[in-house]
Amino acid sequence: MKAALGTTAISLTAAREAVYGGGRLWDRHWNGIPVPLCACDMRGRLVGFNRRATELWGREPHLGEEADAYLGAAADRPESPLGFALRTGMAVHGRESIVPRSDGSSVACMLHIDPVEDGDGRLICAIVC
C-alpha cells in the first residue's frame, strides 16, 4: 500500500524513531557517511540529517522543517523529487536539483531518494542523499 503525501497516520515522532533507531544509529553511523544525507517524514518534513548535509546547506535546520527548502527545486520537473517519491513510493535516482545555501549561493546536486517502508509495507519516510 502506498500512502499519499500528507495523508498517512505515521507521525513525525514515529518517522524519527524509524530513522534514528533511538539516536544510536544516526550518531554512530550516519554522521560518518561522507555524503550529505537526510531523512523526511511522509509530509516532507526533516526528521534527521547528517553533518555533511549541514555543511552543504551552510546551516543546521530545525527538525520538522519542510525538506524541499533544503533540497532545492527539481531542475526538470515542476513537482519536487521528494514529493514524487513520497506520493508514489518509487525511488528517485540521479535527479538534478539546485540546492540553496544559507549565504545565498546555490549548489547543483544529483539527488537520490529512497522511500522506506515499515514491517507492514507502509511508507513511513524517505532517505535522501
Disulfide bonds with the S-S distance in Angstrom:
none
